Amino acid sequence: MHRSTMTSVLLLLLGGCQQADTEPFLEHAQLLTAPVAVAEFNLLDQTRDSFTHSHLIGRWTLIFSGFTHCPDVCPTTLGVLRAAESQLANSDHIQTVFVTVDPDRDSPEAQAEYLAAFNADWIGLTGARTELDRLLTSLQMAHVRVPTGNGNYTMDHATAVVLIDPSGRMTAYWTAPLSADKIAEDLARLPAP
């Protein structure tokens, strides 16, 4: 084997080892076979500050989509995430983001009031429907508006909690039924960025 070929093979092998070392071992989440790029987007957080893809870089991010008028799934899921985070000795390297699927009703102020009941440090995102759809589509988080009569509506939406790695890529997700203990166990395994 030529020296240059051997060097190339060794570099490929080393690169593969380095990649494997950076992937977290999660017992209860569905780990993707390869991280998936998250689309570029520009949304508003609950303080009306801009929130873009760059805000996903440098820490682990939990993303859940829903809406503040949700009667059951959203408050239940956010309660599970709050309970999971409360079990961690240190969660400074993790941020939780709630992305609305109902921008017509979920203003930044509505997001702030809603999230205060769970964790005021969490981030609530809203904005132009095109920007929300760009982000949610890249995360494979479907949603649809469902008329309920008399001009009212509700939203059907994905119920998974997505994990974004410190490089800003979707790397895993948890599906219902969600367990605070199991999510906390997985989050405790995440290496510091």
C-alpha angles and dihedrals in degrees: 000000000000117000093241091050091049091049091051092050092049092049091051091049092048091047089053091050092049091050092051091050092057095053113095121235106234118181100190105030127079104250113208116235087237130007114262123223115248115224122251111257142166117214139152125251123215091275091054092250118139115261118193140166088277089069088065092061122098101023141050114267131202113204126193124173124212143105138264094242091057109128101205125347097056099048090042093051094045089049090053091050091049090051091047093051091048089061093059121097089212127012098166091115093055128074126188120216126191111199116197122228089191108061092161090070103018106080119171088260092052089049092050093051093046096048092046087073089061110025123335089206093064120100123241117197130202136149142114114002091233091056092046091048091049092055097040094046091053088053091048090239106149123199137173136187112240119198114225098185137270091054093301126124145178131207128242109203146163113282100200122114110226126211118215117196124226089265090062097254130129105248108162145353141204122221134201135314087056122198121201090207094052094045090048090051091053094044090052088059094057111110119232109264 
